[in-house]
Amino acid sequence: MRTKAITILCTALLGLASAAPALGSDERNAEVVAADALILRPVLFGATVLGSAIFVVTLPIAAISKSVKSTAQALVVAPAEATFTRPLGDFD
């Protein structure tokens, strides 16, 4: 039993020691920023407009079920924040 535990521990340590760190960068790629500005932002703006229209249509139902705040957050606020407040090229 002890040999099995030592073997598992050694295997785990060997695996962790040989793992390569993820390569990350704070710099934003120019192509990613351009694609965000030219493609994604207009799509998100359309989603904000469409979500607002759907919210207006579903507002009576949301008011009856007392879920206006969560409905507004999902349909209007989240797409609007992604469109207007998120930095270009930042997808976190």
PyMOL Python script that loads the backbone (N, CA, C, O; Angstrom):
from pymol import cmd

cmd.read_pdbstr("""\
ATOM      1  N   MET A   1       0.821  -1.192   0.000  1.00  0.00           N
ATOM      2  CA  MET A   1       0.000   0.000   0.000  1.00  0.00           C
ATOM      3  C   MET A   1       0.867   1.258   0.000  1.00  0.00           C
ATOM      4  O   MET A   1       0.581   2.230  -0.699  1.00  0.00           O
ATOM      5  N   ARG A   2       1.949   1.216   0.813  1.00  0.00           N
ATOM      6  CA  ARG A   2       2.829   2.367   0.901  1.00  0.00           C
ATOM      7  C   ARG A   2       3.576   2.568  -0.415  1.00  0.00           C
ATOM      8  O   ARG A   2       3.782   3.709  -0.827  1.00  0.00           O
ATOM      9  N   THR A   3       3.978   1.518  -1.068  1.00  0.00           N
ATOM     10  CA  THR A   3       4.673   1.607  -2.345  1.00  0.00           C
ATOM     11  C   THR A   3       3.777   2.244  -3.397  1.00  0.00           C
ATOM     12  O   THR A   3       4.240   3.038  -4.215  1.00  0.00           O
ATOM     13  N   LYS A   4       2.503   1.898  -3.375  1.00  0.00           N
ATOM     14  CA  LYS A   4       1.548   2.462  -4.328  1.00  0.00           C
ATOM     15  C   LYS A   4       1.396   3.967  -4.106  1.00  0.00           C
ATOM     16  O   LYS A   4       1.340   4.731  -5.070  1.00  0.00           O
ATOM     17  N   ALA A   5       1.329   4.396  -2.853  1.00  0.00           N
ATOM     18  CA  ALA A   5       1.195   5.818  -2.540  1.00  0.00           C
ATOM     19  C   ALA A   5       2.437   6.594  -2.959  1.00  0.00           C
ATOM     20  O   ALA A   5       2.327   7.699  -3.490  1.00  0.00           O
ATOM     21  N   ILE A   6       3.610   6.029  -2.728  1.00  0.00           N
ATOM     22  CA  ILE A   6       4.858   6.682  -3.122  1.00  0.00           C
ATOM     23  C   ILE A   6       4.944   6.775  -4.637  1.00  0.00           C
ATOM     24  O   ILE A   6       5.392   7.790  -5.171  1.00  0.00           O
ATOM     25  N   THR A   7       4.523   5.736  -5.330  1.00  0.00           N
ATOM     26  CA  THR A   7       4.544   5.745  -6.787  1.00  0.00           C
ATOM     27  C   THR A   7       3.613   6.822  -7.341  1.00  0.00           C
ATOM     28  O   THR A   7       3.977   7.545  -8.268  1.00  0.00           O
ATOM     29  N   ILE A   8       2.420   6.926  -6.776  1.00  0.00           N
ATOM     30  CA  ILE A   8       1.465   7.948  -7.217  1.00  0.00           C
ATOM     31  C   ILE A   8       2.020   9.339  -6.940  1.00  0.00           C
ATOM     32  O   ILE A   8       1.910  10.223  -7.789  1.00  0.00           O
ATOM     33  N   LEU A   9       2.608   9.547  -5.777  1.00  0.00           N
ATOM     34  CA  LEU A   9       3.177  10.842  -5.417  1.00  0.00           C
ATOM     35  C   LEU A   9       4.323  11.220  -6.346  1.00  0.00           C
ATOM     36  O   LEU A   9       4.403  12.362  -6.797  1.00  0.00           O
ATOM     37  N   CYS A  10       5.194  10.287  -6.631  1.00  0.00           N
ATOM     38  CA  CYS A  10       6.325  10.557  -7.526  1.00  0.00           C
ATOM     39  C   CYS A  10       5.849  10.863  -8.945  1.00  0.00           C
ATOM     40  O   CYS A  10       6.385  11.753  -9.604  1.00  0.00           O
ATOM     41  N   THR A  11       4.862  10.137  -9.404  1.00  0.00           N
ATOM     42  CA  THR A  11       4.305  10.382 -10.730  1.00  0.00           C
ATOM     43  C   THR A  11       3.672  11.760 -10.811  1.00  0.00           C
ATOM     44  O   THR A  11       3.852  12.472 -11.799  1.00  0.00           O
ATOM     45  N   ALA A  12       2.934  12.139  -9.781  1.00  0.00           N
ATOM     46  CA  ALA A  12       2.301  13.455  -9.757  1.00  0.00           C
ATOM     47  C   ALA A  12       3.344  14.561  -9.725  1.00  0.00           C
ATOM     48  O   ALA A  12       3.211  15.554 -10.440  1.00  0.00           O
ATOM     49  N   LEU A  13       4.382  14.404  -8.904  1.00  0.00           N
ATOM     50  CA  LEU A  13       5.446  15.415  -8.835  1.00  0.00           C
ATOM     51  C   LEU A  13       6.210  15.511 -10.147  1.00  0.00           C
ATOM     52  O   LEU A  13       6.558  16.613 -10.572  1.00  0.00           O
ATOM     53  N   LEU A  14       6.473  14.400 -10.788  1.00  0.00           N
ATOM     54  CA  LEU A  14       7.162  14.409 -12.071  1.00  0.00           C
ATOM     55  C   LEU A  14       6.306  15.106 -13.127  1.00  0.00           C
ATOM     56  O   LEU A  14       6.821  15.869 -13.944  1.00  0.00           O
ATOM     57  N   GLY A  15       5.020  14.845 -13.109  1.00  0.00           N
ATOM     58  CA  GLY A  15       4.119  15.506 -14.064  1.00  0.00           C
ATOM     59  C   GLY A  15       4.036  17.001 -13.840  1.00  0.00           C
ATOM     60  O   GLY A  15       4.016  17.771 -14.800  1.00  0.00           O
ATOM     61  N   LEU A  16       3.987  17.422 -12.585  1.00  0.00           N
ATOM     62  CA  LEU A  16       3.930  18.854 -12.290  1.00  0.00           C
ATOM     63  C   LEU A  16       5.248  19.547 -12.605  1.00  0.00           C
ATOM     64  O   LEU A  16       5.248  20.699 -13.040  1.00  0.00           O
ATOM     65  N   ALA A  17       6.363  18.870 -12.395  1.00  0.00           N
ATOM     66  CA  ALA A  17       7.665  19.472 -12.645  1.00  0.00           C
ATOM     67  C   ALA A  17       7.921  19.658 -14.133  1.00  0.00           C
ATOM     68  O   ALA A  17       8.642  20.575 -14.526  1.00  0.00           O
ATOM     69  N   SER A  18       7.345  18.805 -14.958  1.00  0.00           N
ATOM     70  CA  SER A  18       7.613  18.884 -16.394  1.00  0.00           C
ATOM     71  C   SER A  18       6.560  19.692 -17.156  1.00  0.00           C
ATOM     72  O   SER A  18       6.647  19.824 -18.377  1.00  0.00           O
ATOM     73  N   ALA A  19       5.582  20.226 -16.456  1.00  0.00           N
ATOM     74  CA  ALA A  19       4.547  21.006 -17.131  1.00  0.00           C
ATOM     75  C   ALA A  19       5.108  22.357 -17.553  1.00  0.00           C
ATOM     76  O   ALA A  19       5.752  23.046 -16.762  1.00  0.00           O
ATOM     77  N   ALA A  20       4.862  22.725 -18.789  1.00  0.00           N
ATOM     78  CA  ALA A  20       5.337  24.017 -19.295  1.00  0.00           C
ATOM     79  C   ALA A  20       4.344  25.107 -18.899  1.00  0.00           C
ATOM     80  O   ALA A  20       3.133  24.890 -18.946  1.00  0.00           O
ATOM     81  N   PRO A  21       4.844  26.260 -18.514  1.00  0.00           N
ATOM     82  CA  PRO A  21       3.923  27.343 -18.164  1.00  0.00           C
ATOM     83  C   PRO A  21       3.193  27.858 -19.399  1.00  0.00           C
ATOM     84  O   PRO A  21       3.716  27.803 -20.512  1.00  0.00           O
ATOM     85  N   ALA A  22       1.992  28.352 -19.190  1.00  0.00           N
ATOM     86  CA  ALA A  22       1.214  28.902 -20.300  1.00  0.00           C
ATOM     87  C   ALA A  22       1.850  30.205 -20.750  1.00  0.00           C
ATOM     88  O   ALA A  22       2.297  31.011 -19.934  1.00  0.00           O
ATOM     89  N   LEU A  23       1.883  30.393 -22.030  1.00  0.00           N
ATOM     90  CA  LEU A  23       2.453  31.619 -22.568  1.00  0.00           C
ATOM     91  C   LEU A  23       1.346  32.650 -22.690  1.00  0.00           C
ATOM     92  O   LEU A  23       0.455  32.517 -23.528  1.00  0.00           O
ATOM     93  N   GLY A  24       1.402  33.648 -21.877  1.00  0.00           N
ATOM     94  CA  GLY A  24       0.395  34.696 -21.909  1.00  0.00           C
ATOM     95  C   GLY A  24       1.055  36.033 -22.160  1.00  0.00           C
ATOM     96  O   GLY A  24       2.242  36.217 -21.892  1.00  0.00           O
ATOM     97  N   SER A  25       0.280  36.952 -22.671  1.00  0.00           N
ATOM     98  CA  SER A  25       0.811  38.261 -22.963  1.00  0.00           C
ATOM     99  C   SER A  25      -0.253  39.298 -22.698  1.00  0.00           C
ATOM    100  O   SER A  25      -1.431  39.083 -22.985  1.00  0.00           O
ATOM    101  N   ASP A  26       0.166  40.431 -22.146  1.00  0.00           N
ATOM    102  CA  ASP A  26      -0.772  41.516 -21.913  1.00  0.00           C
ATOM    103  C   ASP A  26      -1.001  42.341 -23.173  1.00  0.00           C
ATOM    104  O   ASP A  26      -1.961  43.107 -23.253  1.00  0.00           O
ATOM    105  N   GLU A  27      -0.125  42.185 -24.151  1.00  0.00           N
ATOM    106  CA  GLU A  27      -0.272  42.932 -25.391  1.00  0.00           C
ATOM    107  C   GLU A  27      -1.399  42.337 -26.223  1.00  0.00           C
ATOM    108  O   GLU A  27      -1.534  41.118 -26.332  1.00  0.00           O
ATOM    109  N   ARG A  28      -2.196  43.211 -26.800  1.00  0.00           N
ATOM    110  CA  ARG A  28      -3.297  42.741 -27.634  1.00  0.00           C
ATOM    111  C   ARG A  28      -2.834  42.707 -29.084  1.00  0.00           C
ATOM    112  O   ARG A  28      -2.193  43.642 -29.566  1.00  0.00           O
ATOM    113  N   ASN A  29      -3.159  41.640 -29.759  1.00  0.00           N
ATOM    114  CA  ASN A  29      -2.801  41.465 -31.148  1.00  0.00           C
ATOM    115  C   ASN A  29      -3.602  42.442 -32.003  1.00  0.00           C
ATOM    116  O   ASN A  29      -4.797  42.626 -31.771  1.00  0.00           O
ATOM    117  N   ALA A  30      -2.968  43.065 -32.978  1.00  0.00           N
ATOM    118  CA  ALA A  30      -3.630  44.062 -33.822  1.00  0.00           C
ATOM    119  C   ALA A  30      -4.800  43.450 -34.594  1.00  0.00           C
ATOM    120  O   ALA A  30      -5.826  44.103 -34.784  1.00  0.00           O
ATOM    121  N   GLU A  31      -4.651  42.212 -35.037  1.00  0.00           N
ATOM    122  CA  GLU A  31      -5.730  41.568 -35.788  1.00  0.00           C
ATOM    123  C   GLU A  31      -6.941  41.313 -34.899  1.00  0.00           C
ATOM    124  O   GLU A  31      -8.082  41.449 -35.340  1.00  0.00           O
ATOM    125  N   VAL A  32      -6.686  40.944 -33.645  1.00  0.00           N
ATOM    126  CA  VAL A  32      -7.780  40.689 -32.712  1.00  0.00           C
ATOM    127  C   VAL A  32      -8.528  41.981 -32.403  1.00  0.00           C
ATOM    128  O   VAL A  32      -9.758  41.991 -32.349  1.00  0.00           O
ATOM    129  N   VAL A  33      -7.793  43.064 -32.200  1.00  0.00           N
ATOM    130  CA  VAL A  33      -8.418  44.354 -31.917  1.00  0.00           C
ATOM    131  C   VAL A  33      -9.220  44.819 -33.131  1.00  0.00           C
ATOM    132  O   VAL A  33     -10.337  45.314 -32.980  1.00  0.00           O
ATOM    133  N   ALA A  34      -8.663  44.665 -34.328  1.00  0.00           N
ATOM    134  CA  ALA A  34      -9.369  45.073 -35.544  1.00  0.00           C
ATOM    135  C   ALA A  34     -10.627  44.237 -35.755  1.00  0.00           C
ATOM    136  O   ALA A  34     -11.674  44.777 -36.113  1.00  0.00           O
ATOM    137  N   ALA A  35     -10.538  42.945 -35.540  1.00  0.00           N
ATOM    138  CA  ALA A  35     -11.716  42.085 -35.693  1.00  0.00           C
ATOM    139  C   ALA A  35     -12.775  42.427 -34.658  1.00  0.00           C
ATOM    140  O   ALA A  35     -13.970  42.389 -34.952  1.00  0.00           O
ATOM    141  N   ASP A  36     -12.340  42.763 -33.445  1.00  0.00           N
ATOM    142  CA  ASP A  36     -13.286  43.167 -32.415  1.00  0.00           C
ATOM    143  C   ASP A  36     -13.999  44.449 -32.818  1.00  0.00           C
ATOM    144  O   ASP A  36     -15.216  44.558 -32.668  1.00  0.00           O
ATOM    145  N   ALA A  37     -13.249  45.416 -33.327  1.00  0.00           N
ATOM    146  CA  ALA A  37     -13.834  46.706 -33.690  1.00  0.00           C
ATOM    147  C   ALA A  37     -14.717  46.618 -34.931  1.00  0.00           C
ATOM    148  O   ALA A  37     -15.766  47.260 -34.992  1.00  0.00           O
ATOM    149  N   LEU A  38     -14.303  45.833 -35.913  1.00  0.00           N
ATOM    150  CA  LEU A  38     -15.022  45.818 -37.192  1.00  0.00           C
ATOM    151  C   LEU A  38     -16.127  44.776 -37.282  1.00  0.00           C
ATOM    152  O   LEU A  38     -17.092  44.960 -38.025  1.00  0.00           O
ATOM    153  N   ILE A  39     -15.998  43.690 -36.539  1.00  0.00           N
ATOM    154  CA  ILE A  39     -16.979  42.609 -36.653  1.00  0.00           C
ATOM    155  C   ILE A  39     -17.795  42.443 -35.377  1.00  0.00           C
ATOM    156  O   ILE A  39     -19.025  42.481 -35.409  1.00  0.00           O
ATOM    157  N   LEU A  40     -17.110  42.261 -34.262  1.00  0.00           N
ATOM    158  CA  LEU A  40     -17.814  41.897 -33.032  1.00  0.00           C
ATOM    159  C   LEU A  40     -18.624  43.043 -32.451  1.00  0.00           C
ATOM    160  O   LEU A  40     -19.750  42.826 -32.003  1.00  0.00           O
ATOM    161  N   ARG A  41     -18.084  44.256 -32.445  1.00  0.00           N
ATOM    162  CA  ARG A  41     -18.832  45.377 -31.862  1.00  0.00           C
ATOM    163  C   ARG A  41     -20.142  45.660 -32.594  1.00  0.00           C
ATOM    164  O   ARG A  41     -21.159  45.868 -31.934  1.00  0.00           O
ATOM    165  N   PRO A  42     -20.164  45.677 -33.925  1.00  0.00           N
ATOM    166  CA  PRO A  42     -21.463  45.860 -34.594  1.00  0.00           C
ATOM    167  C   PRO A  42     -22.457  44.731 -34.305  1.00  0.00           C
ATOM    168  O   PRO A  42     -23.658  44.974 -34.182  1.00  0.00           O
ATOM    169  N   VAL A  43     -21.952  43.498 -34.196  1.00  0.00           N
ATOM    170  CA  VAL A  43     -22.835  42.377 -33.865  1.00  0.00           C
ATOM    171  C   VAL A  43     -23.392  42.545 -32.452  1.00  0.00           C
ATOM    172  O   VAL A  43     -24.578  42.316 -32.218  1.00  0.00           O
ATOM    173  N   LEU A  44     -22.536  42.943 -31.516  1.00  0.00           N
ATOM    174  CA  LEU A  44     -22.994  43.164 -30.144  1.00  0.00           C
ATOM    175  C   LEU A  44     -23.961  44.344 -30.055  1.00  0.00           C
ATOM    176  O   LEU A  44     -24.898  44.318 -29.257  1.00  0.00           O
ATOM    177  N   PHE A  45     -23.740  45.374 -30.866  1.00  0.00           N
ATOM    178  CA  PHE A  45     -24.682  46.494 -30.893  1.00  0.00           C
ATOM    179  C   PHE A  45     -26.042  46.016 -31.400  1.00  0.00           C
ATOM    180  O   PHE A  45     -27.078  46.399 -30.856  1.00  0.00           O
ATOM    181  N   GLY A  46     -26.039  45.184 -32.436  1.00  0.00           N
ATOM    182  CA  GLY A  46     -27.288  44.601 -32.929  1.00  0.00           C
ATOM    183  C   GLY A  46     -27.962  43.737 -31.875  1.00  0.00           C
ATOM    184  O   GLY A  46     -29.187  43.738 -31.754  1.00  0.00           O
ATOM    185  N   ALA A  47     -27.161  43.001 -31.115  1.00  0.00           N
ATOM    186  CA  ALA A  47     -27.723  42.185 -30.033  1.00  0.00           C
ATOM    187  C   ALA A  47     -28.327  43.065 -28.944  1.00  0.00           C
ATOM    188  O   ALA A  47     -29.341  42.705 -28.345  1.00  0.00           O
ATOM    189  N   THR A  48     -27.708  44.216 -28.684  1.00  0.00           N
ATOM    190  CA  THR A  48     -28.255  45.147 -27.694  1.00  0.00           C
ATOM    191  C   THR A  48     -29.596  45.702 -28.163  1.00  0.00           C
ATOM    192  O   THR A  48     -30.547  45.772 -27.384  1.00  0.00           O
ATOM    193  N   VAL A  49     -29.673  46.095 -29.426  1.00  0.00           N
ATOM    194  CA  VAL A  49     -30.926  46.638 -29.982  1.00  0.00           C
ATOM    195  C   VAL A  49     -32.003  45.556 -30.001  1.00  0.00           C
ATOM    196  O   VAL A  49     -33.134  45.803 -29.584  1.00  0.00           O
ATOM    197  N   LEU A  50     -31.665  44.373 -30.477  1.00  0.00           N
ATOM    198  CA  LEU A  50     -32.631  43.272 -30.533  1.00  0.00           C
ATOM    199  C   LEU A  50     -33.060  42.857 -29.125  1.00  0.00           C
ATOM    200  O   LEU A  50     -34.241  42.601 -28.889  1.00  0.00           O
ATOM    201  N   GLY A  51     -32.116  42.789 -28.194  1.00  0.00           N
ATOM    202  CA  GLY A  51     -32.446  42.451 -26.811  1.00  0.00           C
ATOM    203  C   GLY A  51     -33.349  43.486 -26.179  1.00  0.00           C
ATOM    204  O   GLY A  51     -34.235  43.140 -25.397  1.00  0.00           O
ATOM    205  N   SER A  52     -33.139  44.757 -26.504  1.00  0.00           N
ATOM    206  CA  SER A  52     -34.018  45.818 -25.984  1.00  0.00           C
ATOM    207  C   SER A  52     -35.433  45.654 -26.506  1.00  0.00           C
ATOM    208  O   SER A  52     -36.395  45.809 -25.754  1.00  0.00           O
ATOM    209  N   ALA A  53     -35.568  45.342 -27.792  1.00  0.00           N
ATOM    210  CA  ALA A  53     -36.901  45.133 -28.377  1.00  0.00           C
ATOM    211  C   ALA A  53     -37.588  43.920 -27.738  1.00  0.00           C
ATOM    212  O   ALA A  53     -38.776  43.974 -27.419  1.00  0.00           O
ATOM    213  N   ILE A  54     -36.852  42.848 -27.557  1.00  0.00           N
ATOM    214  CA  ILE A  54     -37.430  41.659 -26.921  1.00  0.00           C
ATOM    215  C   ILE A  54     -37.803  41.959 -25.480  1.00  0.00           C
ATOM    216  O   ILE A  54     -38.826  41.480 -24.990  1.00  0.00           O
ATOM    217  N   PHE A  55     -36.977  42.751 -24.794  1.00  0.00           N
ATOM    218  CA  PHE A  55     -37.275  43.116 -23.413  1.00  0.00           C
ATOM    219  C   PHE A  55     -38.574  43.908 -23.321  1.00  0.00           C
ATOM    220  O   PHE A  55     -39.383  43.672 -22.424  1.00  0.00           O
ATOM    221  N   VAL A  56     -38.776  44.839 -24.236  1.00  0.00           N
ATOM    222  CA  VAL A  56     -40.012  45.635 -24.224  1.00  0.00           C
ATOM    223  C   VAL A  56     -41.217  44.731 -24.444  1.00  0.00           C
ATOM    224  O   VAL A  56     -42.250  44.908 -23.799  1.00  0.00           O
ATOM    225  N   VAL A  57     -41.094  43.765 -25.350  1.00  0.00           N
ATOM    226  CA  VAL A  57     -42.209  42.859 -25.627  1.00  0.00           C
ATOM    227  C   VAL A  57     -42.494  41.957 -24.430  1.00  0.00           C
ATOM    228  O   VAL A  57     -43.656  41.696 -24.121  1.00  0.00           O
ATOM    229  N   THR A  58     -41.466  41.486 -23.762  1.00  0.00           N
ATOM    230  CA  THR A  58     -41.655  40.554 -22.646  1.00  0.00           C
ATOM    231  C   THR A  58     -41.799  41.237 -21.290  1.00  0.00           C
ATOM    232  O   THR A  58     -41.944  40.564 -20.269  1.00  0.00           O
ATOM    233  N   LEU A  59     -41.761  42.565 -21.271  1.00  0.00           N
ATOM    234  CA  LEU A  59     -41.835  43.292 -20.004  1.00  0.00           C
ATOM    235  C   LEU A  59     -43.095  42.979 -19.197  1.00  0.00           C
ATOM    236  O   LEU A  59     -42.986  42.801 -17.984  1.00  0.00           O
ATOM    237  N   PRO A  60     -44.290  42.901 -19.801  1.00  0.00           N
ATOM    238  CA  PRO A  60     -45.461  42.555 -18.985  1.00  0.00           C
ATOM    239  C   PRO A  60     -45.341  41.183 -18.310  1.00  0.00           C
ATOM    240  O   PRO A  60     -45.734  41.021 -17.154  1.00  0.00           O
ATOM    241  N   ILE A  61     -44.808  40.217 -19.020  1.00  0.00           N
ATOM    242  CA  ILE A  61     -44.654  38.877 -18.446  1.00  0.00           C
ATOM    243  C   ILE A  61     -43.599  38.904 -17.336  1.00  0.00           C
ATOM    244  O   ILE A  61     -43.771  38.281 -16.288  1.00  0.00           O
ATOM    245  N   ALA A  62     -42.510  39.630 -17.580  1.00  0.00           N
ATOM    246  CA  ALA A  62     -41.460  39.728 -16.561  1.00  0.00           C
ATOM    247  C   ALA A  62     -41.976  40.459 -15.320  1.00  0.00           C
ATOM    248  O   ALA A  62     -41.596  40.120 -14.200  1.00  0.00           O
ATOM    249  N   ALA A  63     -42.836  41.454 -15.513  1.00  0.00           N
ATOM    250  CA  ALA A  63     -43.384  42.185 -14.371  1.00  0.00           C
ATOM    251  C   ALA A  63     -44.307  41.290 -13.545  1.00  0.00           C
ATOM    252  O   ALA A  63     -44.298  41.347 -12.315  1.00  0.00           O
ATOM    253  N   ILE A  64     -45.099  40.470 -14.222  1.00  0.00           N
ATOM    254  CA  ILE A  64     -46.002  39.564 -13.512  1.00  0.00           C
ATOM    255  C   ILE A  64     -45.204  38.535 -12.708  1.00  0.00           C
ATOM    256  O   ILE A  64     -45.563  38.205 -11.578  1.00  0.00           O
ATOM    257  N   SER A  65     -44.131  38.036 -13.295  1.00  0.00           N
ATOM    258  CA  SER A  65     -43.327  37.014 -12.610  1.00  0.00           C
ATOM    259  C   SER A  65     -42.248  37.623 -11.709  1.00  0.00           C
ATOM    260  O   SER A  65     -41.456  36.895 -11.110  1.00  0.00           O
ATOM    261  N   LYS A  66     -42.217  38.936 -11.613  1.00  0.00           N
ATOM    262  CA  LYS A  66     -41.267  39.667 -10.764  1.00  0.00           C
ATOM    263  C   LYS A  66     -39.811  39.329 -11.110  1.00  0.00           C
ATOM    264  O   LYS A  66     -38.976  39.118 -10.231  1.00  0.00           O
ATOM    265  N   SER A  67     -39.538  39.286 -12.412  1.00  0.00           N
ATOM    266  CA  SER A  67     -38.183  39.004 -12.868  1.00  0.00           C
ATOM    267  C   SER A  67     -37.680  40.079 -13.831  1.00  0.00           C
ATOM    268  O   SER A  67     -36.900  39.790 -14.738  1.00  0.00           O
ATOM    269  N   VAL A  68     -38.125  41.311 -13.632  1.00  0.00           N
ATOM    270  CA  VAL A  68     -37.748  42.400 -14.533  1.00  0.00           C
ATOM    271  C   VAL A  68     -36.235  42.635 -14.491  1.00  0.00           C
ATOM    272  O   VAL A  68     -35.605  42.806 -15.535  1.00  0.00           O
ATOM    273  N   LYS A  69     -35.663  42.643 -13.309  1.00  0.00           N
ATOM    274  CA  LYS A  69     -34.239  42.938 -13.164  1.00  0.00           C
ATOM    275  C   LYS A  69     -33.365  41.893 -13.868  1.00  0.00           C
ATOM    276  O   LYS A  69     -32.438  42.252 -14.594  1.00  0.00           O
ATOM    277  N   SER A  70     -33.651  40.622 -13.661  1.00  0.00           N
ATOM    278  CA  SER A  70     -32.840  39.580 -14.293  1.00  0.00           C
ATOM    279  C   SER A  70     -33.064  39.533 -15.807  1.00  0.00           C
ATOM    280  O   SER A  70     -32.142  39.244 -16.569  1.00  0.00           O
ATOM    281  N   THR A  71     -34.302  39.822 -16.234  1.00  0.00           N
ATOM    282  CA  THR A  71     -34.591  39.858 -17.667  1.00  0.00           C
ATOM    283  C   THR A  71     -33.849  41.012 -18.327  1.00  0.00           C
ATOM    284  O   THR A  71     -33.266  40.846 -19.399  1.00  0.00           O
ATOM    285  N   ALA A  72     -33.869  42.180 -17.694  1.00  0.00           N
ATOM    286  CA  ALA A  72     -33.155  43.336 -18.237  1.00  0.00           C
ATOM    287  C   ALA A  72     -31.646  43.073 -18.268  1.00  0.00           C
ATOM    288  O   ALA A  72     -30.972  43.448 -19.227  1.00  0.00           O
ATOM    289  N   GLN A  73     -31.124  42.442 -17.240  1.00  0.00           N
ATOM    290  CA  GLN A  73     -29.696  42.133 -17.198  1.00  0.00           C
ATOM    291  C   GLN A  73     -29.300  41.222 -18.355  1.00  0.00           C
ATOM    292  O   GLN A  73     -28.279  41.447 -19.006  1.00  0.00           O
ATOM    293  N   ALA A  74     -30.099  40.204 -18.608  1.00  0.00           N
ATOM    294  CA  ALA A  74     -29.758  39.232 -19.650  1.00  0.00           C
ATOM    295  C   ALA A  74     -29.943  39.793 -21.055  1.00  0.00           C
ATOM    296  O   ALA A  74     -29.124  39.539 -21.938  1.00  0.00           O
ATOM    297  N   LEU A  75     -31.014  40.554 -21.265  1.00  0.00           N
ATOM    298  CA  LEU A  75     -31.342  40.989 -22.623  1.00  0.00           C
ATOM    299  C   LEU A  75     -30.741  42.334 -23.011  1.00  0.00           C
ATOM    300  O   LEU A  75     -30.475  42.562 -24.191  1.00  0.00           O
ATOM    301  N   VAL A  76     -30.523  43.225 -22.059  1.00  0.00           N
ATOM    302  CA  VAL A  76     -30.088  44.576 -22.401  1.00  0.00           C
ATOM    303  C   VAL A  76     -28.722  44.920 -21.807  1.00  0.00           C
ATOM    304  O   VAL A  76     -27.816  45.330 -22.533  1.00  0.00           O
ATOM    305  N   VAL A  77     -28.572  44.759 -20.517  1.00  0.00           N
ATOM    306  CA  VAL A  77     -27.375  45.252 -19.833  1.00  0.00           C
ATOM    307  C   VAL A  77     -26.114  44.479 -20.249  1.00  0.00           C
ATOM    308  O   VAL A  77     -25.092  45.097 -20.550  1.00  0.00           O
ATOM    309  N   ALA A  78     -26.168  43.166 -20.269  1.00  0.00           N
ATOM    310  CA  ALA A  78     -24.977  42.376 -20.606  1.00  0.00           C
ATOM    311  C   ALA A  78     -24.478  42.668 -22.027  1.00  0.00           C
ATOM    312  O   ALA A  78     -23.280  42.895 -22.199  1.00  0.00           O
ATOM    313  N   PRO A  79     -25.344  42.673 -23.056  1.00  0.00           N
ATOM    314  CA  PRO A  79     -24.846  43.025 -24.395  1.00  0.00           C
ATOM    315  C   PRO A  79     -24.364  44.472 -24.484  1.00  0.00           C
ATOM    316  O   PRO A  79     -23.395  44.759 -25.187  1.00  0.00           O
ATOM    317  N   ALA A  80     -25.036  45.388 -23.774  1.00  0.00           N
ATOM    318  CA  ALA A  80     -24.615  46.792 -23.815  1.00  0.00           C
ATOM    319  C   ALA A  80     -23.248  46.968 -23.158  1.00  0.00           C
ATOM    320  O   ALA A  80     -22.415  47.718 -23.667  1.00  0.00           O
ATOM    321  N   GLU A  81     -23.007  46.298 -22.048  1.00  0.00           N
ATOM    322  CA  GLU A  81     -21.695  46.380 -21.403  1.00  0.00           C
ATOM    323  C   GLU A  81     -20.609  45.792 -22.302  1.00  0.00           C
ATOM    324  O   GLU A  81     -19.517  46.351 -22.398  1.00  0.00           O
ATOM    325  N   ALA A  82     -20.898  44.681 -22.953  1.00  0.00           N
ATOM    326  CA  ALA A  82     -19.924  44.078 -23.856  1.00  0.00           C
ATOM    327  C   ALA A  82     -19.655  44.976 -25.059  1.00  0.00           C
ATOM    328  O   ALA A  82     -18.555  44.960 -25.612  1.00  0.00           O
ATOM    329  N   THR A  83     -20.649  45.756 -25.463  1.00  0.00           N
ATOM    330  CA  THR A  83     -20.490  46.634 -26.618  1.00  0.00           C
ATOM    331  C   THR A  83     -19.749  47.912 -26.262  1.00  0.00           C
ATOM    332  O   THR A  83     -18.835  48.316 -26.980  1.00  0.00           O
ATOM    333  N   PHE A  84     -20.128  48.548 -25.172  1.00  0.00           N
ATOM    334  CA  PHE A  84     -19.669  49.909 -24.928  1.00  0.00           C
ATOM    335  C   PHE A  84     -18.623  50.074 -23.829  1.00  0.00           C
ATOM    336  O   PHE A  84     -17.907  51.074 -23.840  1.00  0.00           O
ATOM    337  N   THR A  85     -18.499  49.154 -22.891  1.00  0.00           N
ATOM    338  CA  THR A  85     -17.571  49.366 -21.786  1.00  0.00           C
ATOM    339  C   THR A  85     -16.358  48.441 -21.802  1.00  0.00           C
ATOM    340  O   THR A  85     -15.374  48.715 -21.116  1.00  0.00           O
ATOM    341  N   ARG A  86     -16.405  47.374 -22.555  1.00  0.00           N
ATOM    342  CA  ARG A  86     -15.290  46.427 -22.606  1.00  0.00           C
ATOM    343  C   ARG A  86     -14.180  47.007 -23.489  1.00  0.00           C
ATOM    344  O   ARG A  86     -14.469  47.516 -24.572  1.00  0.00           O
ATOM    345  N   PRO A  87     -12.910  46.941 -23.047  1.00  0.00           N
ATOM    346  CA  PRO A  87     -11.810  47.429 -23.885  1.00  0.00           C
ATOM    347  C   PRO A  87     -11.680  46.600 -25.168  1.00  0.00           C
ATOM    348  O   PRO A  87     -11.975  45.405 -25.177  1.00  0.00           O
ATOM    349  N   LEU A  88     -11.242  47.236 -26.225  1.00  0.00           N
ATOM    350  CA  LEU A  88     -11.082  46.539 -27.504  1.00  0.00           C
ATOM    351  C   LEU A  88     -10.092  45.391 -27.380  1.00  0.00           C
ATOM    352  O   LEU A  88      -9.002  45.558 -26.833  1.00  0.00           O
ATOM    353  N   GLY A  89     -10.471  44.244 -27.881  1.00  0.00           N
ATOM    354  CA  GLY A  89      -9.609  43.077 -27.868  1.00  0.00           C
ATOM    355  C   GLY A  89      -9.570  42.326 -26.561  1.00  0.00           C
ATOM    356  O   GLY A  89      -8.841  41.340 -26.447  1.00  0.00           O
ATOM    357  N   ASP A  90     -10.333  42.757 -25.563  1.00  0.00           N
ATOM    358  CA  ASP A  90     -10.358  42.113 -24.251  1.00  0.00           C
ATOM    359  C   ASP A  90     -11.582  41.209 -24.170  1.00  0.00           C
ATOM    360  O   ASP A  90     -12.711  41.698 -24.151  1.00  0.00           O
ATOM    361  N   PHE A  91     -11.371  39.906 -24.123  1.00  0.00           N
ATOM    362  CA  PHE A  91     -12.495  38.966 -24.130  1.00  0.00           C
ATOM    363  C   PHE A  91     -12.643  38.232 -22.811  1.00  0.00           C
ATOM    364  O   PHE A  91     -13.267  37.172 -22.779  1.00  0.00           O
ATOM    365  N   ASP A  92     -12.097  38.748 -21.730  1.00  0.00           N
ATOM    366  CA  ASP A  92     -12.211  38.093 -20.417  1.00  0.00           C
ATOM    367  C   ASP A  92     -13.545  38.325 -19.781  1.00  0.00           C
ATOM    368  O   ASP A  92     -13.795  37.841 -18.677  1.00  0.00           O
TER     369      ASP A  92
END
""", "prot")
cmd.dss("prot")
cmd.show_as("cartoon", "prot")
cmd.util.cbc("prot")
cmd.orient("prot")
